[in-house]
Amino acid sequence: MATILDKIKSYKLQEVASRKAARPLSEVAEAARNAPAPRGFAAALRKAEATGYGLIAEIKKASPSKGLIRADFDPPALARAYEAGGATCLSVLTDTPSFQGADHFLTQARSATALPALRKDFMYDTYQVAEARALHADCILIIMASVSDMQAQELEQAAMAWGMDVLVEVHDEAELDRALALTSPMLGINNRNLNTFDVTLETTRRLSRLVPQGKMLIAESGIYTPADLADLAGYGARSFLIGESLMRQPDVALATRTLLANPIKPEKV
Ligand SMILES: O=P(O)(O)OC[C@@H](O)[C@@H](O)c1c[nH]c2ccccc12
């Protein structure tokens, strides 16, 4: 049975093929070389984690599991609201068929703030990594559930060569095991199973025990309240990737500030 990830992969590979035909890698690479210097994404999270929580705040209009999340959707205004509310980094969906995202949302949101930005998309080909940098991304996502070990390694190497950081995403033990062969310090544990859409914070709690010292545990998806943050912080997560719960709020800056208030103290080592 074809899963949602299979479907996304098949349209994404077609999309990449037509983009390559329309705009050769040499042109994309030229744009990437002319892009503003990367803003340190992992470094910003590390700094935020030293005193509070790191927040990767996501700009997401719609999703396959929830449909339309926010009708009043202005990426630069949302980016500024996140920044005003104390977010550390941005995540911007660029996938159109499933998330109603767009490439220019990323460039515009980033340039409206001083925050480092993640290109949130389904990456299979190093062409997309050059594209990410050409769009001014500071970080890319590698979803272990949808790539081979070899692809993951190639994508990571390409991102590092462009000076970007990499968020490596896993949602079970086998993926975590494979992710540990990569060099990025940022390990995202996705509480949403991308095939079934089941969401449970238990995923972060369960996998947290297997995350080695020295990796940054970033809890992703299904996070709503300060109590959720405190719960997950108890399992070693100091940074969080949050979209829907903030996107549904009328006052995004206020909601962000409220969510981040009163972090539990980082554990003394
Ligand atoms: O909106 P939420 O439940 O707060 O989740 C945000 C983010 O974790 C989610 O959008 C996400 C995590 N991994 C992904 C991979 C592709 C697309 C989307 C995602």
The ligand as an ORCA input file, in Angstrom:
! r2SCAN-3c Opt
* xyz 0 1
  O       2.257     21.593     13.593
  P       2.939     20.779     14.653
  O       2.160     19.591     15.108
  O       3.400     21.656     15.796
  O       4.274     20.183     13.975
  C       5.301     21.021     13.472
  C       6.336     20.166     12.707
  O       6.942     19.304     13.619
  C       5.663     19.371     11.559
  O       5.106     20.291     10.670
  C       6.633     18.453     10.836
  C       7.607     17.702     11.404
  N       8.286     17.013     10.463
  C       7.775     17.297      9.259
  C       8.175     16.849      7.988
  C       7.494     17.341      6.915
  C       6.445     18.233      7.054
  C       6.039     18.677      8.310
  C       6.712     18.220      9.423
*
